[in-house]
């Protein structure tokens, strides 16, 4: 039992304060929206990431390095658990496109509030109109006239009459889109893609049918370019072709 000198007490107190300040600093850090979105979509605890920006601010590069277990100087993520894999199970490694789709689905479910409503309508007249035009359309255009262009025409007109539905959410703003660019979900070999019909409200039903055919073919043959998948303001997804009577798709982020 010896006496503790004032100098020793001050040093120990200083060390404890330093640790407490460090933890408080971590908890009070503010993150940019881009960093928060990236962390949320990858289930990353930002308190575990070391920031390289000014005053220790975390940047996108810090998140990306944290996600890469081969990076140096950044805390590594815990190893992924092989949950649910048993002997004899076949594991399919995902392609970059499927990974991108999965990441966007997580962003959508995490960052976008979803609301769902279903209303049934009588489309007997539309079915009749299509049936009467089917043969002549195939002869003149060389493609099949499906139900989809009729629905796209109705949707584009509805968006024109109700511009708030043709908008997106951006932090504290609602952005009303000037153009009506309708995305159509297409099942390609590597996964679901959403090519976009720009200025859809300006096209006739025949014009929409041609555009749907061209984009669908490009999607299935892997020939979509960047503009074909950019700028969408609303998405139409047809799951009825698979036999379903209703569905609740995730919103195509953003």
C-alpha positions in Angstrom: 0.0 0.0 0.0 1.8 3.1 -1.2 0.8 6.7 -1.8 -0.3 7.7 -5.3 1.3 10.9 -6.4 -0.8 13.7 -7.9 1.1 13.3 -11.2 0.1 9.7 -11.5 -3.5 10.4 -10.8 -3.6 13.2 -13.4 -2.1 10.9 -16.1 -4.7 8.1 -15.4 -7.6 10.6 -15.4 -6.3 12.1 -18.6 -6.2 8.7 -20.3 -9.8 7.9 -19.2 -11.0 11.2 -20.4 -9.3 10.7 -23.8 -11.1 7.3 -24.2 -14.5 8.8 -23.2 -14.0 11.8 -25.6 -13.1 9.4 -28.4 -16.3 7.3 -27.9 -18.4 10.4 -27.6 -16.8 11.8 -30.8 -17.7 8.6 -32.6 -21.3 8.6 -31.5 -21.8 12.3 -32.4 -20.2 12.1 -35.9 -22.4 13.3 -38.8 -22.4 11.4 -42.0 -23.2 12.5 -45.6 -26.4 11.1 -47.1 -24.3 9.1 -49.7 -22.3 7.5 -46.9 -25.5 6.7 -44.9 -27.1 5.1 -48.0 -24.1 3.0 -48.8 -23.7 1.9 -45.2 -27.4 1.0 -44.9 -27.5 -1.0 -48.1 -24.6 -3.1 -46.9 -25.6 -3.4 -43.2 -22.4 -1.6 -42.0 -22.1 0.0 -38.5 -20.5 3.3 -39.2 -19.0 3.5 -35.7 -16.7 0.6 -36.7 -15.3 2.5 -39.7 -12.2 4.6 -39.6 -12.7 7.9 -41.4 -9.9 9.4 -43.6 -11.6 12.7 -44.3 -11.3 16.0 -42.5 -11.6 15.6 -38.7 -12.0 11.9 -39.2 -15.1 12.2 -41.4 -16.0 9.0 -43.2 -16.0 9.1 -47.0 -17.4 6.7 -49.6 -13.9 5.3 -50.1 -13.7 4.5 -46.4 -16.9 2.4 -46.7 -15.6 0.7 -49.9 -12.3 -0.1 -48.2 -14.2 -1.4 -45.1 -16.2 -3.7 -47.4 -13.1 -5.1 -49.0 -11.4 -7.6 -46.6 -8.1 -7.3 -48.5 -7.7 -3.6 -47.8 -5.1 -2.4 -45.4 -5.5 0.1 -42.6 -9.3 -0.3 -42.3 -11.1 -2.5 -39.9 -12.3 -5.6 -41.7 -15.9 -6.8 -41.8 -16.8 -9.9 -39.9 -16.7 -13.0 -42.1 -20.0 -13.8 -43.7 -21.7 -16.8 -42.1 -22.6 -19.7 -44.3 -26.2 -19.8 -43.1 -28.4 -22.6 -44.2 -25.8 -24.4 -46.4 -25.8 -28.1 -45.8 -23.9 -31.0 -47.4 -25.2 -31.6 -50.9 -26.5 -28.1 -51.4 -25.6 -26.4 -54.7 -24.3 -22.9 -54.3 -24.7 -20.4 -57.2 -22.2 -17.6 -57.2 -23.9 -14.4 -58.3 -22.9 -12.3 -61.3 -22.1 -8.6 -60.9 -25.5 -7.7 -62.4 -27.3 -9.8 -59.9 -25.3 -8.2 -57.1 -26.2 -4.8 -58.4 -29.9 -5.8 -58.5 -29.7 -7.1 -55.0 -28.0 -4.0 -53.7 -30.6 -1.8 -55.3 -33.4 -3.9 -53.8 -31.9 -3.4 -50.3 -31.7 0.3 -50.9 -35.3 0.4 -52.1 -36.6 -1.6 -49.1 -34.4 0.4 -46.6 -34.8 4.0 -47.9 -38.1 4.2 -49.7 -41.5 3.9 -47.9 -43.8 1.5 -49.7 -47.6 1.7 -49.9 -49.7 -0.7 -51.9 -53.3 -0.6 -53.2 -55.2 -2.7 -55.7 -58.2 -1.8 -57.7 -60.0 -4.0 -60.3 -61.3 -2.5 -63.5 -63.2 -3.8 -66.5 -61.0 -3.9 -69.6 -63.4 -5.7 -71.9 -63.4 -2.9 -74.5 -59.6 -2.8 -74.5 -59.5 -6.6 -75.0 -61.9 -6.2 -77.9 -60.0 -3.3 -79.5 -56.8 -5.3 -79.4 -58.4 -8.4 -80.9 -59.8 -6.4 -83.8 -56.5 -4.7 -84.5 -54.2 -7.8 -84.0 -53.9 -9.2 -87.5 -53.6 -5.8 -89.3 -51.0 -4.6 -86.8 -48.9 -7.7 -87.2 -49.0 -7.3 -91.0 -48.1 -3.6 -91.0 -45.6 -3.5 -88.1 -44.2 -7.0 -88.2 -44.5 -7.4 -84.4 -47.2 -8.6 -82.0 -49.6 -6.2 -80.4 -49.6 -7.1 -76.7 -51.7 -5.6 -73.9 -48.7 -3.7 -72.4 -48.7 -0.7 -74.8 -52.4 -0.1 -74.0 -51.5 0.0 -70.3 -48.5 2.2 -70.9 -50.6 4.7 -72.8 -53.1 4.8 -69.9 -50.3 5.2 -67.3 -48.5 8.0 -69.3 -51.8 9.9 -69.6 -52.5 9.4 -65.8 -49.1 10.7 -64.9 -49.6 13.7 -67.1 -52.9 14.5 -65.3 -51.4 13.8 -61.9 -47.8 15.1 -62.0 -47.1 14.5 -58.3 -47.1 10.7 -59.1 -44.3 11.4 -61.6 -41.9 12.5 -58.9 -39.1 11.3 -56.7 -38.0 12.0 -53.1 -34.7 13.7 -52.4 -34.0 14.1 -48.7 -36.1 17.2 -47.9 -37.4 17.8 -51.5 -40.0 16.4 -53.9 -38.7 16.6 -57.4 -41.5 16.8 -60.0 -40.1 15.3 -63.2 -40.6 17.2 -66.4 -40.4 14.2 -68.6 -42.6 11.1 -68.3 -40.1 8.2 -68.8 -41.7 4.9 -68.1 -39.5 1.9 -67.2 -40.6 -1.6 -68.2 -39.4 -4.6 -66.3 -37.9 -7.2 -68.6 -36.6 -10.7 -67.6 -33.2 -11.0 -69.2 -30.9 -14.0 -68.9 -28.8 -12.5 -66.1 -31.8 -11.1 -64.1 -34.5 -8.4 -64.2 -33.6 -5.2 -66.0 -35.6 -2.0 -66.5 -35.2 -0.3 -69.9 -36.8 3.1 -70.1 -39.2 4.6 -72.7 -38.4 8.3 -72.7 -41.3 10.8 -73.3 -43.8 8.0 -73.3 -46.8 10.3 -73.3 -45.8 11.6 -76.8 -46.1 8.1 -78.3 -49.1 6.4 -79.7 -50.1 2.8 -78.8 -48.4 1.6 -82.0 -45.3 3.7 -81.2 -45.2 2.3 -77.6 -45.5 -1.2 -79.0 -42.5 -0.7 -81.3 -40.5 0.8 -78.5 -41.4 -2.1 -76.1 -40.3 -4.6 -78.7 -37.0 -2.9 -79.5 -36.0 -2.5 -75.8 -37.1 -6.0 -74.9 -35.0 -7.5 -77.7 -32.0 -5.4 -76.7 -32.4 -6.4 -73.1 -32.6 -10.1 -73.9 -29.6 -10.0 -76.2 -27.5 -7.9 -73.8 -27.3 -4.9 -76.2 -28.8 -2.2 -73.9 -26.7 1.0 -73.7 -26.5 3.4 -70.7 -29.3 5.8 -71.9 -31.7 2.8 -72.3 -31.7 2.3 -68.6 -31.4 5.8 -67.3 -33.8 8.6 -66.4 -36.9 6.5 -65.5 -39.6 8.3 -63.6 -42.2 5.5 -63.2 -42.0 1.7 -63.7 -44.6 -0.7 -65.0 -44.1 -4.4 -64.1 -46.3 -7.1 -65.7 -46.3 -10.2 -63.5 -49.6 -11.4 -64.9 -47.7 -13.2 -67.7 -46.5 -15.6 -65.0 -50.0 -16.3 -63.8 -50.2 -14.1 -60.8 -53.3 -12.0 -60.1 -51.6 -9.4 -57.9 -48.1 -8.5 -56.7 -46.2 -5.9 -54.6 -42.9 -5.1 -56.3 -40.1 -3.1 -54.8 -39.8 0.4 -56.1 -36.9 0.7 -58.6 -34.4 2.9 -56.7 -34.4 6.0 -56.6 
